[in-house]
Amino acid sequence: MCDTMGHMNVRHYMAMFDDASFQLLGRLTGVEKDRSLGWADVRHEIEYRHETPAGTLITIRSQVTRIGRTSVTYRHVMAGSLEGELHAEATVTSVRFDLVARKSLAVDADLRQRAERLLLDTGSSP
C-alpha cells in the first residue's frame, strides 16, 4: 500500500474509505435479503490532512451526516490508532439503488430510522 516515497499512496485511501462505506451501509440495511437492492456512490470528496507513513496503524470512524429522499451522505475520519492524529477525511454520498431497474429508490422508513441513529449531531461540540 505504500509507494516509493514510503507513505500510503492516495489510491489506497479510496479503497480503505470504500471498505468503511460497506461497513456503514451494512449497518443501515442489515442483511440484504433482496439482492436486487444496493447502493450507487455519486460523490466522493477526500481531504488529506497528514502523511501516513509505512507501518502506521489507523482507524476509520464513520457517521451519517445527511439523509435525503433517495440518498445518504456520510463522513469517514481516518486517524492514527495510537496517536489519534487525523490523516484524512472523506465525505461520500450514496444513493439507494435498484440493481435490476438501474434507478434510484426512496430511502424506506426502516433504513431511515437506522440512519437517524447514526446521524451526526452537528449542534453539539466535539
N, CA, C and O atoms as CSV, one atom per row, in Angstrom:
chain,resi,resn,atom,element,x,y,z
A,1,MET,N,N,0.805,-1.197,0.000
A,1,MET,CA,C,0.000,0.000,0.000
A,1,MET,C,C,0.847,1.260,0.000
A,1,MET,O,O,0.363,2.349,-0.308
A,2,CYS,N,N,2.092,1.104,0.341
A,2,CYS,CA,C,2.960,2.279,0.339
A,2,CYS,C,C,3.692,2.386,-0.987
A,2,CYS,O,O,3.956,1.382,-1.649
A,3,ASP,N,N,4.011,3.600,-1.361
A,3,ASP,CA,C,4.702,3.837,-2.622
A,3,ASP,C,C,6.201,4.006,-2.378
A,3,ASP,O,O,6.686,3.786,-1.268
A,4,THR,N,N,6.924,4.396,-3.419
A,4,THR,CA,C,8.382,4.527,-3.316
A,4,THR,C,C,8.809,5.657,-2.386
A,4,THR,O,O,9.980,5.746,-2.015
A,5,MET,N,N,7.873,6.519,-2.008
A,5,MET,CA,C,8.194,7.602,-1.071
A,5,MET,C,C,7.977,7.181,0.383
A,5,MET,O,O,8.188,7.974,1.301
A,6,GLY,N,N,7.552,5.921,0.591
A,6,GLY,CA,C,7.417,5.395,1.941
A,6,GLY,C,C,6.143,5.767,2.671
A,6,GLY,O,O,6.048,5.612,3.888
A,7,HIS,N,N,5.164,6.259,1.927
A,7,HIS,CA,C,3.881,6.563,2.571
A,7,HIS,C,C,2.737,5.949,1.770
A,7,HIS,O,O,2.919,5.517,0.631
A,8,MET,N,N,1.559,5.919,2.383
A,8,MET,CA,C,0.410,5.315,1.727
A,8,MET,C,C,0.044,6.127,0.489
A,8,MET,O,O,-0.115,7.346,0.553
A,9,ASN,N,N,-0.086,5.431,-0.633
A,9,ASN,CA,C,-0.444,6.055,-1.894
A,9,ASN,C,C,-1.924,6.438,-1.871
A,9,ASN,O,O,-2.738,5.747,-1.260
A,10,VAL,N,N,-2.268,7.538,-2.537
A,10,VAL,CA,C,-3.638,8.064,-2.480
A,10,VAL,C,C,-4.692,7.056,-2.940
A,10,VAL,O,O,-5.823,7.098,-2.455
A,11,ARG,N,N,-4.358,6.167,-3.847
A,11,ARG,CA,C,-5.366,5.206,-4.316
A,11,ARG,C,C,-5.829,4.280,-3.198
A,11,ARG,O,O,-6.947,3.767,-3.240
A,12,HIS,N,N,-4.976,4.062,-2.200
A,12,HIS,CA,C,-5.344,3.175,-1.102
A,12,HIS,C,C,-6.243,3.860,-0.076
A,12,HIS,O,O,-6.990,3.191,0.637
A,13,TYR,N,N,-6.175,5.170,0.002
A,13,TYR,CA,C,-7.123,5.884,0.854
A,13,TYR,C,C,-8.541,5.597,0.360
A,13,TYR,O,O,-9.432,5.281,1.149
A,14,MET,N,N,-8.738,5.712,-0.951
A,14,MET,CA,C,-10.068,5.482,-1.525
A,14,MET,C,C,-10.538,4.063,-1.241
A,14,MET,O,O,-11.696,3.851,-0.882
A,15,ALA,N,N,-9.643,3.090,-1.401
A,15,ALA,CA,C,-10.017,1.695,-1.143
A,15,ALA,C,C,-10.420,1.497,0.317
A,15,ALA,O,O,-11.395,0.804,0.608
A,16,MET,N,N,-9.673,2.100,1.223
A,16,MET,CA,C,-9.991,1.944,2.646
A,16,MET,C,C,-11.295,2.653,3.002
A,16,MET,O,O,-12.084,2.140,3.796
A,17,PHE,N,N,-11.523,3.821,2.421
A,17,PHE,CA,C,-12.788,4.513,2.665
A,17,PHE,C,C,-13.953,3.730,2.053
A,17,PHE,O,O,-15.048,3.715,2.614
A,18,ASP,N,N,-13.727,3.081,0.912
A,18,ASP,CA,C,-14.769,2.267,0.291
A,18,ASP,C,C,-15.117,1.073,1.182
A,18,ASP,O,O,-16.291,0.742,1.346
A,19,ASP,N,N,-14.096,0.426,1.757
A,19,ASP,CA,C,-14.354,-0.668,2.698
A,19,ASP,C,C,-15.171,-0.167,3.889
A,19,ASP,O,O,-16.092,-0.849,4.339
A,20,ALA,N,N,-14.843,1.009,4.395
A,20,ALA,CA,C,-15.590,1.591,5.514
A,20,ALA,C,C,-17.039,1.875,5.107
A,20,ALA,O,O,-17.955,1.735,5.918
A,21,SER,N,N,-17.241,2.275,3.845
A,21,SER,CA,C,-18.602,2.519,3.355
A,21,SER,C,C,-19.434,1.246,3.398
A,21,SER,O,O,-20.596,1.276,3.803
A,22,PHE,N,N,-18.843,0.125,2.979
A,22,PHE,CA,C,-19.574,-1.146,3.021
A,22,PHE,C,C,-19.979,-1.492,4.452
A,22,PHE,O,O,-21.076,-2.004,4.677
A,23,GLN,N,N,-19.108,-1.220,5.413
A,23,GLN,CA,C,-19.429,-1.482,6.815
A,23,GLN,C,C,-20.595,-0.598,7.273
A,23,GLN,O,O,-21.538,-1.082,7.900
A,24,LEU,N,N,-20.525,0.684,6.960
A,24,LEU,CA,C,-21.581,1.610,7.380
A,24,LEU,C,C,-22.905,1.274,6.704
A,24,LEU,O,O,-23.936,1.188,7.371
A,25,LEU,N,N,-22.888,1.084,5.393
A,25,LEU,CA,C,-24.128,0.795,4.668
A,25,LEU,C,C,-24.719,-0.536,5.117
A,25,LEU,O,O,-25.939,-0.698,5.130
A,26,GLY,N,N,-23.867,-1.486,5.485
A,26,GLY,CA,C,-24.345,-2.752,6.033
A,26,GLY,C,C,-25.084,-2.555,7.349
A,26,GLY,O,O,-26.056,-3.256,7.630
A,27,ARG,N,N,-24.628,-1.606,8.153
A,27,ARG,CA,C,-25.331,-1.292,9.400
A,27,ARG,C,C,-26.690,-0.663,9.115
A,27,ARG,O,O,-27.631,-0.831,9.891
A,28,LEU,N,N,-26.793,0.058,8.008
A,28,LEU,CA,C,-28.064,0.707,7.668
A,28,LEU,C,C,-29.078,-0.281,7.109
A,28,LEU,O,O,-30.266,-0.198,7.423
A,29,THR,N,N,-28.621,-1.210,6.289
A,29,THR,CA,C,-29.550,-2.123,5.621
A,29,THR,C,C,-29.713,-3.447,6.338
A,29,THR,O,O,-30.697,-4.151,6.111
A,30,GLY,N,N,-28.770,-3.805,7.201
A,30,GLY,CA,C,-28.794,-5.144,7.773
A,30,GLY,C,C,-28.440,-6.136,6.677
A,30,GLY,O,O,-27.846,-5.762,5.665
A,31,VAL,N,N,-28.798,-7.385,6.871
A,31,VAL,CA,C,-28.536,-8.390,5.841
A,31,VAL,C,C,-29.515,-8.148,4.706
A,31,VAL,O,O,-30.729,-8.214,4.898
A,32,GLU,N,N,-28.985,-7.868,3.523
A,32,GLU,CA,C,-29.795,-7.561,2.336
A,32,GLU,C,C,-30.414,-8.854,1.817
A,32,GLU,O,O,-29.745,-9.652,1.160
A,33,LYS,N,N,-31.706,-9.056,2.118
A,33,LYS,CA,C,-32.393,-10.262,1.640
A,33,LYS,C,C,-32.726,-10.153,0.156
A,33,LYS,O,O,-32.718,-11.148,-0.570
A,34,ASP,N,N,-33.013,-8.951,-0.275
A,34,ASP,CA,C,-33.349,-8.704,-1.678
A,34,ASP,C,C,-32.076,-8.296,-2.409
A,34,ASP,O,O,-31.607,-7.166,-2.274
A,35,ARG,N,N,-31.527,-9.217,-3.177
A,35,ARG,CA,C,-30.261,-8.978,-3.879
A,35,ARG,C,C,-30.394,-7.988,-5.039
A,35,ARG,O,O,-29.404,-7.669,-5.697
A,36,SER,N,N,-31.614,-7.502,-5.291
A,36,SER,CA,C,-31.785,-6.515,-6.363
A,36,SER,C,C,-31.622,-5.087,-5.836
A,36,SER,O,O,-31.718,-4.126,-6.600
A,37,LEU,N,N,-31.374,-4.950,-4.529
A,37,LEU,CA,C,-31.198,-3.629,-3.933
A,37,LEU,C,C,-29.735,-3.400,-3.591
A,37,LEU,O,O,-29.029,-4.317,-3.173
A,38,GLY,N,N,-29.298,-2.175,-3.775
A,38,GLY,CA,C,-27.915,-1.850,-3.455
A,38,GLY,C,C,-27.743,-0.352,-3.310
A,38,GLY,O,O,-28.679,0.375,-2.979
A,39,TRP,N,N,-26.524,0.090,-3.566
A,39,TRP,CA,C,-26.154,1.497,-3.443
A,39,TRP,C,C,-25.309,1.905,-4.635
A,39,TRP,O,O,-24.576,1.091,-5.197
A,40,ALA,N,N,-25.413,3.160,-5.014
A,40,ALA,CA,C,-24.549,3.735,-6.048
A,40,ALA,C,C,-23.912,4.992,-5.461
A,40,ALA,O,O,-24.607,5.941,-5.098
A,41,ASP,N,N,-22.600,4.985,-5.373
A,41,ASP,CA,C,-21.905,6.187,-4.907
A,41,ASP,C,C,-21.955,7.238,-6.006
A,41,ASP,O,O,-21.635,6.959,-7.161
A,42,VAL,N,N,-22.356,8.444,-5.637
A,42,VAL,CA,C,-22.465,9.518,-6.629
A,42,VAL,C,C,-21.519,10.683,-6.342
A,42,VAL,O,O,-21.361,11.581,-7.169
A,43,ARG,N,N,-20.889,10.662,-5.159
A,43,ARG,CA,C,-19.952,11.742,-4.834
A,43,ARG,C,C,-18.957,11.263,-3.783
A,43,ARG,O,O,-19.322,10.628,-2.794
A,44,HIS,N,N,-17.684,11.587,-4.029
A,44,HIS,CA,C,-16.606,11.354,-3.062
A,44,HIS,C,C,-15.776,12.627,-2.971
A,44,HIS,O,O,-15.427,13.231,-3.986
A,45,GLU,N,N,-15.470,13.021,-1.758
A,45,GLU,CA,C,-14.566,14.148,-1.552
A,45,GLU,C,C,-13.602,13.744,-0.445
A,45,GLU,O,O,-14.026,13.416,0.663
A,46,ILE,N,N,-12.303,13.766,-0.746
A,46,ILE,CA,C,-11.293,13.365,0.231
A,46,ILE,C,C,-10.378,14.542,0.519
A,46,ILE,O,O,-9.904,15.221,-0.392
A,47,GLU,N,N,-10.141,14.767,1.798
A,47,GLU,CA,C,-9.178,15.781,2.227
A,47,GLU,C,C,-8.048,15.053,2.947
A,47,GLU,O,O,-8.272,14.362,3.941
A,48,TYR,N,N,-6.835,15.217,2.433
A,48,TYR,CA,C,-5.654,14.595,3.026
A,48,TYR,C,C,-5.071,15.572,4.036
A,48,TYR,O,O,-4.713,16.694,3.677
A,49,ARG,N,N,-4.972,15.157,5.291
A,49,ARG,CA,C,-4.571,16.058,6.365
A,49,ARG,C,C,-3.138,15.839,6.837
A,49,ARG,O,O,-2.436,16.795,7.167
A,50,HIS,N,N,-2.702,14.574,6.867
A,50,HIS,CA,C,-1.381,14.269,7.412
A,50,HIS,C,C,-0.852,13.024,6.709
A,50,HIS,O,O,-1.588,12.061,6.494
A,51,GLU,N,N,0.403,13.052,6.359
A,51,GLU,CA,C,1.037,11.912,5.698
A,51,GLU,C,C,0.856,10.643,6.535
A,51,GLU,O,O,0.904,10.683,7.764
A,52,THR,N,N,0.648,9.521,5.846
A,52,THR,CA,C,0.509,8.227,6.512
A,52,THR,C,C,1.705,7.361,6.135
A,52,THR,O,O,1.671,6.670,5.116
A,53,PRO,N,N,2.770,7.390,6.952
A,53,PRO,CA,C,3.973,6.617,6.642
A,53,PRO,C,C,3.732,5.111,6.761
A,53,PRO,O,O,2.790,4.670,7.420
A,54,ALA,N,N,4.596,4.334,6.116
A,54,ALA,CA,C,4.530,2.873,6.200
A,54,ALA,C,C,4.532,2.453,7.663
A,54,ALA,O,O,5.287,2.991,8.474
A,55,GLY,N,N,3.684,1.491,7.991
A,55,GLY,CA,C,3.623,0.957,9.346
A,55,GLY,C,C,2.681,1.675,10.288
A,55,GLY,O,O,2.524,1.255,11.434
A,56,THR,N,N,2.048,2.750,9.834
A,56,THR,CA,C,1.122,3.499,10.691
A,56,THR,C,C,-0.148,2.681,10.921
A,56,THR,O,O,-0.752,2.182,9.971
A,57,LEU,N,N,-0.544,2.548,12.166
A,57,LEU,CA,C,-1.809,1.895,12.497
A,57,LEU,C,C,-2.908,2.945,12.407
A,57,LEU,O,O,-2.789,4.031,12.974
A,58,ILE,N,N,-3.982,2.613,11.687
A,58,ILE,CA,C,-5.057,3.591,11.503
A,58,ILE,C,C,-6.408,2.993,11.856
A,58,ILE,O,O,-6.606,1.778,11.827
A,59,THR,N,N,-7.318,3.876,12.186
A,59,THR,CA,C,-8.704,3.530,12.466
A,59,THR,C,C,-9.576,4.468,11.644
A,59,THR,O,O,-9.278,5.656,11.517
A,60,ILE,N,N,-10.663,3.921,11.082
A,60,ILE,CA,C,-11.621,4.754,10.351
A,60,ILE,C,C,-12.944,4.720,11.102
A,60,ILE,O,O,-13.482,3.650,11.387
A,61,ARG,N,N,-13.456,5.893,11.416
A,61,ARG,CA,C,-14.761,6.024,12.066
A,61,ARG,C,C,-15.703,6.709,11.074
A,61,ARG,O,O,-15.309,7.616,10.341
A,62,SER,N,N,-16.951,6.251,11.072
A,62,SER,CA,C,-17.915,6.753,10.094
A,62,SER,C,C,-19.178,7.225,10.789
A,62,SER,O,O,-19.588,6.676,11.811
A,63,GLN,N,N,-19.788,8.257,10.213
A,63,GLN,CA,C,-21.016,8.802,10.765
A,63,GLN,C,C,-21.867,9.391,9.646
A,63,GLN,O,O,-21.350,10.029,8.729
A,64,VAL,N,N,-23.160,9.173,9.732
A,64,VAL,CA,C,-24.104,9.745,8.777
A,64,VAL,C,C,-24.192,11.245,9.040
A,64,VAL,O,O,-24.267,11.675,10.191
A,65,THR,N,N,-24.180,12.042,7.963
A,65,THR,CA,C,-24.300,13.496,8.110
A,65,THR,C,C,-25.591,14.048,7.512
A,65,THR,O,O,-26.028,15.142,7.868
A,66,ARG,N,N,-26.197,13.290,6.605
A,66,ARG,CA,C,-27.427,13.768,5.960
A,66,ARG,C,C,-28.198,12.576,5.417
A,66,ARG,O,O,-27.613,11.627,4.894
A,67,ILE,N,N,-29.524,12.638,5.547
A,67,ILE,CA,C,-30.398,11.614,4.974
A,67,ILE,C,C,-31.337,12.323,4.019
A,67,ILE,O,O,-32.139,13.161,4.432
A,68,GLY,N,N,-31.238,11.989,2.744
A,68,GLY,CA,C,-32.097,12.591,1.736
A,68,GLY,C,C,-33.257,11.678,1.373
A,68,GLY,O,O,-33.496,10.670,2.038
A,69,ARG,N,N,-33.967,12.031,0.329
A,69,ARG,CA,C,-35.097,11.213,-0.124
A,69,ARG,C,C,-34.619,9.876,-0.672
A,69,ARG,O,O,-35.218,8.839,-0.391
A,70,THR,N,N,-33.531,9.896,-1.459
A,70,THR,CA,C,-33.000,8.669,-2.056
A,70,THR,C,C,-31.550,8.401,-1.656
A,70,THR,O,O,-30.972,7.394,-2.065
A,71,SER,N,N,-30.966,9.284,-0.871
A,71,SER,CA,C,-29.527,9.175,-0.606
A,71,SER,C,C,-29.181,9.317,0.869
A,71,SER,O,O,-29.970,9.792,1.685
A,72,VAL,N,N,-27.969,8.886,1.167
A,72,VAL,CA,C,-27.383,9.064,2.489
A,72,VAL,C,C,-25.992,9.652,2.275
A,72,VAL,O,O,-25.227,9.160,1.446
A,73,THR,N,N,-25.672,10.692,3.014
A,73,THR,CA,C,-24.329,11.275,2.973
A,73,THR,C,C,-23.672,10.968,4.310
A,73,THR,O,O,-24.293,11.076,5.367
A,74,TYR,N,N,-22.413,10.586,4.243
A,74,TYR,CA,C,-21.707,10.215,5.465
A,74,TYR,C,C,-20.255,10.645,5.385
A,74,TYR,O,O,-19.715,10.932,4.316
A,75,ARG,N,N,-19.646,10.679,6.560
A,75,ARG,CA,C,-18.270,11.148,6.683
A,75,ARG,C,C,-17.430,10.054,7.312
A,75,ARG,O,O,-17.825,9.436,8.300
A,76,HIS,N,N,-16.264,9.824,6.723
A,76,HIS,CA,C,-15.274,8.908,7.283
A,76,HIS,C,C,-14.113,9.745,7.804
A,76,HIS,O,O,-13.691,10.703,7.158
A,77,VAL,N,N,-13.606,9.382,8.964
A,77,VAL,CA,C,-12.436,10.040,9.538
A,77,VAL,C,C,-11.372,8.976,9.760
A,77,VAL,O,O,-11.580,8.025,10.513
A,78,MET,N,N,-10.228,9.142,9.096
A,78,MET,CA,C,-9.102,8.223,9.244
A,78,MET,C,C,-8.088,8.874,10.177
A,78,MET,O,O,-7.580,9.961,9.903
A,79,ALA,N,N,-7.804,8.194,11.275
A,79,ALA,CA,C,-6.872,8.743,12.263
A,79,ALA,C,C,-5.925,7.650,12.734
A,79,ALA,O,O,-6.220,6.459,12.633
A,80,GLY,N,N,-4.796,8.078,13.244
A,80,GLY,CA,C,-3.842,7.130,13.798
A,80,GLY,C,C,-4.431,6.431,15.010
A,80,GLY,O,O,-4.982,7.083,15.897
A,81,SER,N,N,-4.320,5.111,15.055
A,81,SER,CA,C,-4.890,4.337,16.157
A,81,SER,C,C,-4.178,4.604,17.476
A,81,SER,O,O,-4.790,4.507,18.540
A,82,LEU,N,N,-2.903,4.937,17.419
A,82,LEU,CA,C,-2.130,5.140,18.645
A,82,LEU,C,C,-2.073,6.598,19.068
A,82,LEU,O,O,-2.319,6.924,20.229
A,83,GLU,N,N,-1.748,7.478,18.124
A,83,GLU,CA,C,-1.562,8.891,18.486
A,83,GLU,C,C,-2.798,9.741,18.235
A,83,GLU,O,O,-2.871,10.873,18.714
A,84,GLY,N,N,-3.779,9.215,17.489
A,84,GLY,CA,C,-5.018,9.939,17.237
A,84,GLY,C,C,-4.923,11.037,16.195
A,84,GLY,O,O,-5.894,11.762,15.974
A,85,GLU,N,N,-3.769,11.175,15.548
A,85,GLU,CA,C,-3.586,12.232,14.542
A,85,GLU,C,C,-4.502,12.001,13.342
A,85,GLU,O,O,-4.599,10.886,12.831
A,86,LEU,N,N,-5.171,13.064,12.898
A,86,LEU,CA,C,-6.059,13.000,11.742
A,86,LEU,C,C,-5.232,12.873,10.469
A,86,LEU,O,O,-4.382,13.720,10.192
A,87,HIS,N,N,-5.478,11.810,9.686
A,87,HIS,CA,C,-4.747,11.590,8.439
A,87,HIS,C,C,-5.561,12.010,7.214
A,87,HIS,O,O,-5.024,12.611,6.283
A,88,ALA,N,N,-6.857,11.692,7.221
A,88,ALA,CA,C,-7.693,12.040,6.067
A,88,ALA,C,C,-9.162,11.983,6.467
A,88,ALA,O,O,-9.546,11.300,7.416
A,89,GLU,N,N,-9.967,12.722,5.714
A,89,GLU,CA,C,-11.416,12.702,5.882
A,89,GLU,C,C,-12.048,12.524,4.512
A,89,GLU,O,O,-11.561,13.061,3.518
A,90,ALA,N,N,-13.126,11.772,4.469
A,90,ALA,CA,C,-13.865,11.601,3.217
A,90,ALA,C,C,-15.338,11.869,3.475
A,90,ALA,O,O,-15.884,11.466,4.502
A,91,THR,N,N,-15.967,12.547,2.541
A,91,THR,CA,C,-17.412,12.730,2.558
A,91,THR,C,C,-17.952,12.013,1.330
A,91,THR,O,O,-17.484,12.234,0.213
A,92,VAL,N,N,-18.942,11.150,1.547
A,92,VAL,CA,C,-19.465,10.295,0.479
A,92,VAL,C,C,-20.980,10.423,0.444
A,92,VAL,O,O,-21.628,10.472,1.490
A,93,THR,N,N,-21.544,10.477,-0.755
A,93,THR,CA,C,-22.989,10.401,-0.929
A,93,THR,C,C,-23.295,9.145,-1.724
A,93,THR,O,O,-22.770,8.939,-2.818
A,94,SER,N,N,-24.158,8.304,-1.151
A,94,SER,CA,C,-24.586,7.063,-1.799
A,94,SER,C,C,-26.095,7.106,-1.986
A,94,SER,O,O,-26.833,7.524,-1.095
A,95,VAL,N,N,-26.538,6.670,-3.150
A,95,VAL,CA,C,-27.959,6.656,-3.493
A,95,VAL,C,C,-28.465,5.219,-3.401
A,95,VAL,O,O,-27.824,4.293,-3.899
A,96,ARG,N,N,-29.621,5.041,-2.760
A,96,ARG,CA,C,-30.264,3.724,-2.708
A,96,ARG,C,C,-30.629,3.371,-4.137
A,96,ARG,O,O,-31.163,4.206,-4.867
A,97,PHE,N,N,-30.342,2.128,-4.549
A,97,PHE,CA,C,-30.369,1.813,-5.973
A,97,PHE,C,C,-31.008,0.462,-6.238
A,97,PHE,O,O,-30.717,-0.522,-5.559
A,98,ASP,N,N,-31.887,0.428,-7.238
A,98,ASP,CA,C,-32.469,-0.818,-7.737
A,98,ASP,C,C,-31.506,-1.359,-8.783
A,98,ASP,O,O,-31.345,-0.765,-9.850
A,99,LEU,N,N,-30.864,-2.485,-8.481
A,99,LEU,CA,C,-29.828,-3.035,-9.356
A,99,LEU,C,C,-30.384,-3.650,-10.633
A,99,LEU,O,O,-29.643,-3.840,-11.598
A,100,VAL,N,N,-31.682,-3.966,-10.655
A,100,VAL,CA,C,-32.302,-4.529,-11.858
A,100,VAL,C,C,-32.815,-3.407,-12.757
A,100,VAL,O,O,-32.483,-3.358,-13.941
A,101,ALA,N,N,-33.622,-2.508,-12.200
A,101,ALA,CA,C,-34.188,-1.396,-12.974
A,101,ALA,C,C,-33.152,-0.313,-13.258
A,101,ALA,O,O,-33.349,0.529,-14.135
A,102,ARG,N,N,-32.025,-0.339,-12.499
A,102,ARG,CA,C,-30.940,0.638,-12.665
A,102,ARG,C,C,-31.433,2.063,-12.430
A,102,ARG,O,O,-31.165,2.970,-13.218
A,103,LYS,N,N,-32.165,2.240,-11.318
A,103,LYS,CA,C,-32.644,3.576,-10.971
A,103,LYS,C,C,-32.647,3.739,-9.454
A,103,LYS,O,O,-32.608,2.763,-8.705
A,104,SER,N,N,-32.694,4.988,-9.027
A,104,SER,CA,C,-32.682,5.275,-7.593
A,104,SER,C,C,-34.009,4.884,-6.958
A,104,SER,O,O,-35.047,4.809,-7.617
A,105,LEU,N,N,-33.936,4.638,-5.654
A,105,LEU,CA,C,-35.116,4.292,-4.865
A,105,LEU,C,C,-35.202,5.224,-3.665
A,105,LEU,O,O,-34.193,5.765,-3.213
A,106,ALA,N,N,-36.388,5.403,-3.165
A,106,ALA,CA,C,-36.552,6.182,-1.936
A,106,ALA,C,C,-35.961,5.408,-0.763
A,106,ALA,O,O,-36.033,4.180,-0.719
A,107,VAL,N,N,-35.383,6.128,0.175
A,107,VAL,CA,C,-34.895,5.525,1.415
A,107,VAL,C,C,-36.131,5.139,2.221
A,107,VAL,O,O,-36.918,6.006,2.602
A,108,ASP,N,N,-36.309,3.826,2.486
A,108,ASP,CA,C,-37.515,3.388,3.189
A,108,ASP,C,C,-37.450,3.744,4.678
A,108,ASP,O,O,-36.400,4.127,5.193
A,109,ALA,N,N,-38.582,3.611,5.347
A,109,ALA,CA,C,-38.711,4.051,6.744
A,109,ALA,C,C,-37.754,3.318,7.679
A,109,ALA,O,O,-37.168,3.946,8.561
A,110,ASP,N,N,-37.579,2.003,7.513
A,110,ASP,CA,C,-36.679,1.243,8.386
A,110,ASP,C,C,-35.239,1.699,8.213
A,110,ASP,O,O,-34.523,1.907,9.192
A,111,LEU,N,N,-34.821,1.852,6.963
A,111,LEU,CA,C,-33.459,2.300,6.682
A,111,LEU,C,C,-33.247,3.714,7.227
A,111,LEU,O,O,-32.208,4.010,7.817
A,112,ARG,N,N,-34.231,4.571,7.027
A,112,ARG,CA,C,-34.145,5.953,7.525
A,112,ARG,C,C,-33.992,5.964,9.048
A,112,ARG,O,O,-33.201,6.737,9.589
A,113,GLN,N,N,-34.738,5.119,9.725
A,113,GLN,CA,C,-34.663,5.069,11.186
A,113,GLN,C,C,-33.270,4.617,11.645
A,113,GLN,O,O,-32.713,5.191,12.581
A,114,ARG,N,N,-32.712,3.601,10.997
A,114,ARG,CA,C,-31.360,3.147,11.356
A,114,ARG,C,C,-30.335,4.237,11.057
A,114,ARG,O,O,-29.403,4.438,11.836
A,115,ALA,N,N,-30.498,4.940,9.939
A,115,ALA,CA,C,-29.566,6.017,9.585
A,115,ALA,C,C,-29.655,7.161,10.590
A,115,ALA,O,O,-28.639,7.763,10.940
A,116,GLU,N,N,-30.854,7.460,11.051
A,116,GLU,CA,C,-31.028,8.545,12.026
A,116,GLU,C,C,-30.286,8.254,13.325
A,116,GLU,O,O,-29.819,9.179,13.990
A,117,ARG,N,N,-30.172,6.972,13.696
A,117,ARG,CA,C,-29.429,6.602,14.905
A,117,ARG,C,C,-27.941,6.893,14.766
A,117,ARG,O,O,-27.244,7.075,15.764
A,118,LEU,N,N,-27.454,6.937,13.523
A,118,LEU,CA,C,-26.035,7.190,13.267
A,118,LEU,C,C,-25.785,8.614,12.786
A,118,LEU,O,O,-24.669,8.959,12.396
A,119,LEU,N,N,-26.826,9.434,12.816
A,119,LEU,CA,C,-26.729,10.804,12.309
A,119,LEU,C,C,-25.846,11.650,13.215
A,119,LEU,O,O,-26.018,11.668,14.433
A,120,LEU,N,N,-24.907,12.342,12.604
A,120,LEU,CA,C,-24.009,13.240,13.321
A,120,LEU,C,C,-24.808,14.398,13.884
A,120,LEU,O,O,-25.554,15.057,13.159
A,121,ASP,N,N,-24.656,14.644,15.167
A,121,ASP,CA,C,-25.314,15.784,15.811
A,121,ASP,C,C,-24.450,17.013,15.572
A,121,ASP,O,O,-23.486,17.248,16.301
A,122,THR,N,N,-24.790,17.796,14.557
A,122,THR,CA,C,-23.971,18.952,14.189
A,122,THR,C,C,-24.141,20.114,15.154
A,122,THR,O,O,-23.397,21.092,15.080
A,123,GLY,N,N,-25.106,20.020,16.056
A,123,GLY,CA,C,-25.315,21.098,17.005
A,123,GLY,C,C,-24.493,20.965,18.276
A,123,GLY,O,O,-24.480,21.872,19.108
A,124,SER,N,N,-23.808,19.842,18.430
A,124,SER,CA,C,-23.037,19.645,19.662
A,124,SER,C,C,-21.570,19.956,19.442
A,124,SER,O,O,-21.089,19.982,18.309
A,125,SER,N,N,-20.878,20.188,20.520
A,125,SER,CA,C,-19.441,20.447,20.419
A,125,SER,C,C,-18.695,19.126,20.322
A,125,SER,O,O,-19.196,18.103,20.788
A,126,PRO,N,N,-17.488,19.128,19.718
A,126,PRO,CA,C,-16.738,17.880,19.518
A,126,PRO,C,C,-16.283,17.244,20.804
A,126,PRO,O,O,-15.644,16.192,20.781
